[in-house]
Amino acid sequence: MGDSQTENAWFSLKWGILEEKTCDFWVKWGIVEEKMRDFWLNGGFVKRKHVIFA
């Protein structure tokens, strides 16, 4: 294998790892967003209960 081919192989490998990490990041961010949405929904329920009890 020539130097450029070796570099390309390394680049592809690194890029693959980078893409995987980016994917993990988005998956984690998606989970965080989902939890935030649940939090706001629960917050909404709490507010509604206050209105009912008021």
PDB file of N, CA, C and O in Angstrom:
ATOM      1  N   MET A   1       0.833  -1.197   0.000  1.00  0.00           N
ATOM      2  CA  MET A   1       0.000   0.000   0.000  1.00  0.00           C
ATOM      3  C   MET A   1       0.870   1.251   0.000  1.00  0.00           C
ATOM      4  O   MET A   1       1.854   1.334   0.736  1.00  0.00           O
ATOM      5  N   GLY A   2       0.504   2.213  -0.824  1.00  0.00           N
ATOM      6  CA  GLY A   2       1.257   3.464  -0.868  1.00  0.00           C
ATOM      7  C   GLY A   2       0.895   4.336   0.320  1.00  0.00           C
ATOM      8  O   GLY A   2      -0.059   4.065   1.050  1.00  0.00           O
ATOM      9  N   ASP A   3       1.684   5.393   0.497  1.00  0.00           N
ATOM     10  CA  ASP A   3       1.439   6.294   1.625  1.00  0.00           C
ATOM     11  C   ASP A   3       0.050   6.922   1.562  1.00  0.00           C
ATOM     12  O   ASP A   3      -0.648   7.008   2.572  1.00  0.00           O
ATOM     13  N   SER A   4      -0.345   7.357   0.368  1.00  0.00           N
ATOM     14  CA  SER A   4      -1.646   8.019   0.239  1.00  0.00           C
ATOM     15  C   SER A   4      -2.778   7.044   0.554  1.00  0.00           C
ATOM     16  O   SER A   4      -3.784   7.427   1.151  1.00  0.00           O
ATOM     17  N   GLN A   5      -2.612   5.778   0.150  1.00  0.00           N
ATOM     18  CA  GLN A   5      -3.644   4.780   0.446  1.00  0.00           C
ATOM     19  C   GLN A   5      -3.732   4.537   1.949  1.00  0.00           C
ATOM     20  O   GLN A   5      -4.818   4.389   2.510  1.00  0.00           O
ATOM     21  N   THR A   6      -2.574   4.500   2.583  1.00  0.00           N
ATOM     22  CA  THR A   6      -2.534   4.300   4.037  1.00  0.00           C
ATOM     23  C   THR A   6      -3.210   5.477   4.723  1.00  0.00           C
ATOM     24  O   THR A   6      -4.004   5.294   5.646  1.00  0.00           O
ATOM     25  N   GLU A   7      -2.896   6.683   4.273  1.00  0.00           N
ATOM     26  CA  GLU A   7      -3.506   7.884   4.851  1.00  0.00           C
ATOM     27  C   GLU A   7      -5.015   7.866   4.654  1.00  0.00           C
ATOM     28  O   GLU A   7      -5.774   8.211   5.560  1.00  0.00           O
ATOM     29  N   ASN A   8      -5.442   7.459   3.461  1.00  0.00           N
ATOM     30  CA  ASN A   8      -6.878   7.398   3.183  1.00  0.00           C
ATOM     31  C   ASN A   8      -7.562   6.399   4.105  1.00  0.00           C
ATOM     32  O   ASN A   8      -8.665   6.642   4.593  1.00  0.00           O
ATOM     33  N   ALA A   9      -6.893   5.268   4.340  1.00  0.00           N
ATOM     34  CA  ALA A   9      -7.454   4.242   5.220  1.00  0.00           C
ATOM     35  C   ALA A   9      -7.595   4.796   6.636  1.00  0.00           C
ATOM     36  O   ALA A   9      -8.619   4.600   7.290  1.00  0.00           O
ATOM     37  N   TRP A  10      -6.555   5.491   7.100  1.00  0.00           N
ATOM     38  CA  TRP A  10      -6.592   6.080   8.438  1.00  0.00           C
ATOM     39  C   TRP A  10      -7.671   7.151   8.520  1.00  0.00           C
ATOM     40  O   TRP A  10      -8.404   7.244   9.504  1.00  0.00           O
ATOM     41  N   PHE A  11      -7.751   7.958   7.461  1.00  0.00           N
ATOM     42  CA  PHE A  11      -8.750   9.028   7.429  1.00  0.00           C
ATOM     43  C   PHE A  11     -10.151   8.426   7.521  1.00  0.00           C
ATOM     44  O   PHE A  11     -10.992   8.904   8.282  1.00  0.00           O
ATOM     45  N   SER A  12     -10.391   7.375   6.739  1.00  0.00           N
ATOM     46  CA  SER A  12     -11.700   6.717   6.748  1.00  0.00           C
ATOM     47  C   SER A  12     -12.004   6.153   8.126  1.00  0.00           C
ATOM     48  O   SER A  12     -13.125   6.263   8.623  1.00  0.00           O
ATOM     49  N   LEU A  13     -10.991   5.548   8.737  1.00  0.00           N
ATOM     50  CA  LEU A  13     -11.161   4.966  10.061  1.00  0.00           C
ATOM     51  C   LEU A  13     -11.487   6.050  11.082  1.00  0.00           C
ATOM     52  O   LEU A  13     -12.424   5.916  11.868  1.00  0.00           O
ATOM     53  N   LYS A  14     -10.702   7.126  11.059  1.00  0.00           N
ATOM     54  CA  LYS A  14     -10.925   8.235  11.994  1.00  0.00           C
ATOM     55  C   LYS A  14     -12.290   8.874  11.753  1.00  0.00           C
ATOM     56  O   LYS A  14     -13.013   9.194  12.696  1.00  0.00           O
ATOM     57  N   TRP A  15     -12.632   9.056  10.478  1.00  0.00           N
ATOM     58  CA  TRP A  15     -13.911   9.681  10.138  1.00  0.00           C
ATOM     59  C   TRP A  15     -15.060   8.797  10.615  1.00  0.00           C
ATOM     60  O   TRP A  15     -16.079   9.287  11.100  1.00  0.00           O
ATOM     61  N   GLY A  16     -14.873   7.475  10.467  1.00  0.00           N
ATOM     62  CA  GLY A  16     -15.892   6.525  10.927  1.00  0.00           C
ATOM     63  C   GLY A  16     -16.101   6.644  12.425  1.00  0.00           C
ATOM     64  O   GLY A  16     -17.235   6.649  12.905  1.00  0.00           O
ATOM     65  N   ILE A  17     -14.996   6.741  13.166  1.00  0.00           N
ATOM     66  CA  ILE A  17     -15.058   6.892  14.621  1.00  0.00           C
ATOM     67  C   ILE A  17     -15.731   8.217  14.961  1.00  0.00           C
ATOM     68  O   ILE A  17     -16.566   8.286  15.862  1.00  0.00           O
ATOM     69  N   LEU A  18     -15.363   9.255  14.240  1.00  0.00           N
ATOM     70  CA  LEU A  18     -15.935  10.584  14.465  1.00  0.00           C
ATOM     71  C   LEU A  18     -17.442  10.553  14.225  1.00  0.00           C
ATOM     72  O   LEU A  18     -18.221  11.086  15.015  1.00  0.00           O
ATOM     73  N   GLU A  19     -17.841   9.916  13.118  1.00  0.00           N
ATOM     74  CA  GLU A  19     -19.269   9.830  12.797  1.00  0.00           C
ATOM     75  C   GLU A  19     -20.019   9.075  13.883  1.00  0.00           C
ATOM     76  O   GLU A  19     -21.134   9.438  14.257  1.00  0.00           O
ATOM     77  N   GLU A  20     -19.381   8.008  14.387  1.00  0.00           N
ATOM     78  CA  GLU A  20     -20.011   7.204  15.428  1.00  0.00           C
ATOM     79  C   GLU A  20     -20.192   8.030  16.701  1.00  0.00           C
ATOM     80  O   GLU A  20     -21.236   7.972  17.350  1.00  0.00           O
ATOM     81  N   LYS A  21     -19.150   8.806  17.047  1.00  0.00           N
ATOM     82  CA  LYS A  21     -19.223   9.662  18.236  1.00  0.00           C
ATOM     83  C   LYS A  21     -20.301  10.721  18.046  1.00  0.00           C
ATOM     84  O   LYS A  21     -21.049  11.027  18.974  1.00  0.00           O
ATOM     85  N   THR A  22     -20.377  11.281  16.838  1.00  0.00           N
ATOM     86  CA  THR A  22     -21.398  12.290  16.545  1.00  0.00           C
ATOM     87  C   THR A  22     -22.776  11.659  16.696  1.00  0.00           C
ATOM     88  O   THR A  22     -23.696  12.268  17.243  1.00  0.00           O
ATOM     89  N   CYS A  23     -22.905  10.429  16.200  1.00  0.00           N
ATOM     90  CA  CYS A  23     -24.171   9.704  16.295  1.00  0.00           C
ATOM     91  C   CYS A  23     -24.531   9.503  17.766  1.00  0.00           C
ATOM     92  O   CYS A  23     -25.670   9.738  18.171  1.00  0.00           O
ATOM     93  N   ASP A  24     -23.547   9.063  18.565  1.00  0.00           N
ATOM     94  CA  ASP A  24     -23.767   8.876  20.004  1.00  0.00           C
ATOM     95  C   ASP A  24     -24.200  10.189  20.637  1.00  0.00           C
ATOM     96  O   ASP A  24     -25.102  10.224  21.474  1.00  0.00           O
ATOM     97  N   PHE A  25     -23.542  11.271  20.224  1.00  0.00           N
ATOM     98  CA  PHE A  25     -23.855  12.594  20.764  1.00  0.00           C
ATOM     99  C   PHE A  25     -25.319  12.934  20.476  1.00  0.00           C
ATOM    100  O   PHE A  25     -26.041  13.396  21.360  1.00  0.00           O
ATOM    101  N   TRP A  26     -25.751  12.703  19.230  1.00  0.00           N
ATOM    102  CA  TRP A  26     -27.126  13.037  18.866  1.00  0.00           C
ATOM    103  C   TRP A  26     -28.115  12.145  19.584  1.00  0.00           C
ATOM    104  O   TRP A  26     -29.193  12.587  19.981  1.00  0.00           O
ATOM    105  N   VAL A  27     -27.732  10.853  19.754  1.00  0.00           N
ATOM    106  CA  VAL A  27     -28.614   9.933  20.477  1.00  0.00           C
ATOM    107  C   VAL A  27     -28.778  10.427  21.909  1.00  0.00           C
ATOM    108  O   VAL A  27     -29.893  10.492  22.429  1.00  0.00           O
ATOM    109  N   LYS A  28     -27.644  10.779  22.553  1.00  0.00           N
ATOM    110  CA  LYS A  28     -27.689  11.276  23.933  1.00  0.00           C
ATOM    111  C   LYS A  28     -28.478  12.574  24.004  1.00  0.00           C
ATOM    112  O   LYS A  28     -29.284  12.767  24.914  1.00  0.00           O
ATOM    113  N   TRP A  29     -28.245  13.465  23.044  1.00  0.00           N
ATOM    114  CA  TRP A  29     -28.947  14.748  23.034  1.00  0.00           C
ATOM    115  C   TRP A  29     -30.442  14.506  22.858  1.00  0.00           C
ATOM    116  O   TRP A  29     -31.267  15.179  23.476  1.00  0.00           O
ATOM    117  N   GLY A  30     -30.781  13.533  22.004  1.00  0.00           N
ATOM    118  CA  GLY A  30     -32.183  13.174  21.789  1.00  0.00           C
ATOM    119  C   GLY A  30     -32.823  12.703  23.085  1.00  0.00           C
ATOM    120  O   GLY A  30     -33.962  13.054  23.393  1.00  0.00           O
ATOM    121  N   ILE A  31     -32.066  11.890  23.852  1.00  0.00           N
ATOM    122  CA  ILE A  31     -32.566  11.394  25.132  1.00  0.00           C
ATOM    123  C   ILE A  31     -32.750  12.568  26.092  1.00  0.00           C
ATOM    124  O   ILE A  31     -33.752  12.641  26.803  1.00  0.00           O
ATOM    125  N   VAL A  32     -31.790  13.480  26.111  1.00  0.00           N
ATOM    126  CA  VAL A  32     -31.873  14.658  26.981  1.00  0.00           C
ATOM    127  C   VAL A  32     -33.099  15.484  26.603  1.00  0.00           C
ATOM    128  O   VAL A  32     -33.850  15.923  27.474  1.00  0.00           O
ATOM    129  N   GLU A  33     -33.297  15.694  25.298  1.00  0.00           N
ATOM    130  CA  GLU A  33     -34.450  16.481  24.846  1.00  0.00           C
ATOM    131  C   GLU A  33     -35.748  15.808  25.257  1.00  0.00           C
ATOM    132  O   GLU A  33     -36.703  16.471  25.663  1.00  0.00           O
ATOM    133  N   GLU A  34     -35.776  14.468  25.148  1.00  0.00           N
ATOM    134  CA  GLU A  34     -36.972  13.724  25.515  1.00  0.00           C
ATOM    135  C   GLU A  34     -37.259  13.881  27.002  1.00  0.00           C
ATOM    136  O   GLU A  34     -38.404  14.074  27.412  1.00  0.00           O
ATOM    137  N   LYS A  35     -36.191  13.794  27.810  1.00  0.00           N
ATOM    138  CA  LYS A  35     -36.344  13.960  29.258  1.00  0.00           C
ATOM    139  C   LYS A  35     -36.829  15.368  29.577  1.00  0.00           C
ATOM    140  O   LYS A  35     -37.676  15.557  30.450  1.00  0.00           O
ATOM    141  N   MET A  36     -36.286  16.361  28.864  1.00  0.00           N
ATOM    142  CA  MET A  36     -36.705  17.743  29.078  1.00  0.00           C
ATOM    143  C   MET A  36     -38.183  17.885  28.748  1.00  0.00           C
ATOM    144  O   MET A  36     -38.930  18.550  29.466  1.00  0.00           O
ATOM    145  N   ARG A  37     -38.601  17.247  27.644  1.00  0.00           N
ATOM    146  CA  ARG A  37     -39.999  17.328  27.232  1.00  0.00           C
ATOM    147  C   ARG A  37     -40.884  16.683  28.304  1.00  0.00           C
ATOM    148  O   ARG A  37     -41.932  17.222  28.660  1.00  0.00           O
ATOM    149  N   ASP A  38     -40.447  15.518  28.816  1.00  0.00           N
ATOM    150  CA  ASP A  38     -41.189  14.857  29.890  1.00  0.00           C
ATOM    151  C   ASP A  38     -41.263  15.765  31.104  1.00  0.00           C
ATOM    152  O   ASP A  38     -42.303  15.878  31.753  1.00  0.00           O
ATOM    153  N   PHE A  39     -40.137  16.413  31.400  1.00  0.00           N
ATOM    154  CA  PHE A  39     -40.062  17.319  32.545  1.00  0.00           C
ATOM    155  C   PHE A  39     -41.090  18.440  32.385  1.00  0.00           C
ATOM    156  O   PHE A  39     -41.821  18.771  33.319  1.00  0.00           O
ATOM    157  N   TRP A  40     -41.129  19.023  31.169  1.00  0.00           N
ATOM    158  CA  TRP A  40     -42.070  20.124  30.941  1.00  0.00           C
ATOM    159  C   TRP A  40     -43.507  19.627  30.987  1.00  0.00           C
ATOM    160  O   TRP A  40     -44.395  20.323  31.478  1.00  0.00           O
ATOM    161  N   LEU A  41     -43.736  18.413  30.470  1.00  0.00           N
ATOM    162  CA  LEU A  41     -45.083  17.845  30.520  1.00  0.00           C
ATOM    163  C   LEU A  41     -45.487  17.638  31.972  1.00  0.00           C
ATOM    164  O   LEU A  41     -46.596  17.992  32.372  1.00  0.00           O
ATOM    165  N   ASN A  42     -44.580  17.061  32.762  1.00  0.00           N
ATOM    166  CA  ASN A  42     -44.848  16.851  34.185  1.00  0.00           C
ATOM    167  C   ASN A  42     -45.061  18.185  34.879  1.00  0.00           C
ATOM    168  O   ASN A  42     -45.930  18.312  35.742  1.00  0.00           O
ATOM    169  N   GLY A  43     -44.269  19.174  34.504  1.00  0.00           N
ATOM    170  CA  GLY A  43     -44.425  20.521  35.056  1.00  0.00           C
ATOM    171  C   GLY A  43     -45.808  21.054  34.734  1.00  0.00           C
ATOM    172  O   GLY A  43     -46.447  21.703  35.562  1.00  0.00           O
ATOM    173  N   GLY A  44     -46.264  20.772  33.518  1.00  0.00           N
ATOM    174  CA  GLY A  44     -47.597  21.198  33.102  1.00  0.00           C
ATOM    175  C   GLY A  44     -48.672  20.539  33.948  1.00  0.00           C
ATOM    176  O   GLY A  44     -49.656  21.176  34.325  1.00  0.00           O
ATOM    177  N   PHE A  45     -48.477  19.240  34.249  1.00  0.00           N
ATOM    178  CA  PHE A  45     -49.443  18.518  35.069  1.00  0.00           C
ATOM    179  C   PHE A  45     -49.480  19.097  36.475  1.00  0.00           C
ATOM    180  O   PHE A  45     -50.548  19.236  37.072  1.00  0.00           O
ATOM    181  N   VAL A  46     -48.305  19.434  36.997  1.00  0.00           N
ATOM    182  CA  VAL A  46     -48.209  20.015  38.339  1.00  0.00           C
ATOM    183  C   VAL A  46     -48.967  21.338  38.365  1.00  0.00           C
ATOM    184  O   VAL A  46     -49.724  21.607  39.298  1.00  0.00           O
ATOM    185  N   LYS A  47     -48.762  22.166  37.334  1.00  0.00           N
ATOM    186  CA  LYS A  47     -49.455  23.456  37.259  1.00  0.00           C
ATOM    187  C   LYS A  47     -50.966  23.234  37.205  1.00  0.00           C
ATOM    188  O   LYS A  47     -51.731  23.947  37.854  1.00  0.00           O
ATOM    189  N   ARG A  48     -51.384  22.239  36.426  1.00  0.00           N
ATOM    190  CA  ARG A  48     -52.802  21.963  36.263  1.00  0.00           C
ATOM    191  C   ARG A  48     -53.406  21.535  37.603  1.00  0.00           C
ATOM    192  O   ARG A  48     -54.522  21.928  37.944  1.00  0.00           O
ATOM    193  N   LYS A  49     -52.648  20.715  38.366  1.00  0.00           N
ATOM    194  CA  LYS A  49     -53.125  20.276  39.680  1.00  0.00           C
ATOM    195  C   LYS A  49     -53.293  21.474  40.601  1.00  0.00           C
ATOM    196  O   LYS A  49     -54.254  21.547  41.367  1.00  0.00           O
ATOM    197  N   HIS A  50     -52.349  22.417  40.523  1.00  0.00           N
ATOM    198  CA  HIS A  50     -52.440  23.623  41.351  1.00  0.00           C
ATOM    199  C   HIS A  50     -53.711  24.389  40.997  1.00  0.00           C
ATOM    200  O   HIS A  50     -54.393  24.914  41.878  1.00  0.00           O
ATOM    201  N   VAL A  51     -54.023  24.450  39.720  1.00  0.00           N
ATOM    202  CA  VAL A  51     -55.218  25.169  39.268  1.00  0.00           C
ATOM    203  C   VAL A  51     -56.461  24.467  39.812  1.00  0.00           C
ATOM    204  O   VAL A  51     -57.403  25.122  40.258  1.00  0.00           O
ATOM    205  N   ILE A  52     -56.462  23.118  39.773  1.00  0.00           N
ATOM    206  CA  ILE A  52     -57.612  22.349  40.251  1.00  0.00           C
ATOM    207  C   ILE A  52     -57.790  22.541  41.758  1.00  0.00           C
ATOM    208  O   ILE A  52     -58.907  22.720  42.244  1.00  0.00           O
ATOM    209  N   PHE A  53     -56.662  22.502  42.496  1.00  0.00           N
ATOM    210  CA  PHE A  53     -56.738  22.626  43.956  1.00  0.00           C
ATOM    211  C   PHE A  53     -56.975  24.060  44.411  1.00  0.00           C
ATOM    212  O   PHE A  53     -57.441  24.293  45.526  1.00  0.00           O
ATOM    213  N   ALA A  54     -56.656  25.013  43.554  1.00  0.00           N
ATOM    214  CA  ALA A  54     -56.764  26.427  43.948  1.00  0.00           C
ATOM    215  C   ALA A  54     -58.225  26.798  44.182  1.00  0.00           C
ATOM    216  O   ALA A  54     -58.524  27.943  44.521  1.00  0.00           O
TER     217      ALA A  54
END
